[in-house]
Amino acid sequence: MAKILSDKDSKEQSEVTLLKDSQWSVIDGELCRVIDFVPWGLFKNGEVLALNKTTPYASVHLECKKLPGIKITGFIYHKMDFTHLWMAFKERTIKQGEEVLIIWSKRHYKNIFYKIFSAFMPKLWVMVCPKGAFELETNPGYRPELNGEARWNGSKPITDWKPEVMI
């Protein structure tokens, strides 16, 4: 399992594992593209079922501009975060011409109460967007002919799942 070290060390790594909040915090507020969703639990009859109390519900493989060229694997431990990913990938399914983007955050809660209890709160905003939305949002030089509303329409979520505790 790789771990996050200093900025210099993380640039030299080819693989990063995000297990705990302290590791996920490296990409807090960053838009990331989900390359793969690997469920370990199930969503059945409206209920989340886990293998056991210590196993994560799922893992995700991510691409983030903040960590270019690094294979990122994040583990999902919150039921709501898992449910939202399940809804995007398994219930709705991703169609050709779409991609799933996420933002992991502990900084975007609505009030101080949620921030104090952030260890128990969901942290993922899951979005299904048109393919290319990740590049439009993270690379200002990508498709420079798209400006203003046209650029927004090219990247805005088709559907999304945002925890109610987040702004």
Sequence and secondary structure as in RCSB ss.txt:
>XXXX:A:sequence
MAKILSDKDSKEQSEVTLLKDSQWSVIDGELCRVIDFVPWGLFKNGEVLALNKTTPYASVHLECKKLPGIKITGF
IYHKMDFTHLWMAFKERTIKQGEEVLIIWSKRHYKNIFYKIFSAFMPKLWVMVCPKGAFELETNPGYRPELNGEA
RWNGSKPITDWKPEVMI
>XXXX:A:secstr
      HHHHHH SEEEE SHHHHGGGTT EEEEEEEEESSEEETTEEE SSSSS SEEEEEEETTSTT EEEEE
E  HHHHHHHHIIIIII   TTEEEEEEE SS BSSHHHHHTGGGS  EEEEEEETTHHHHHH TTSSTT  HHH
HHHHHS SEEE  TTB 
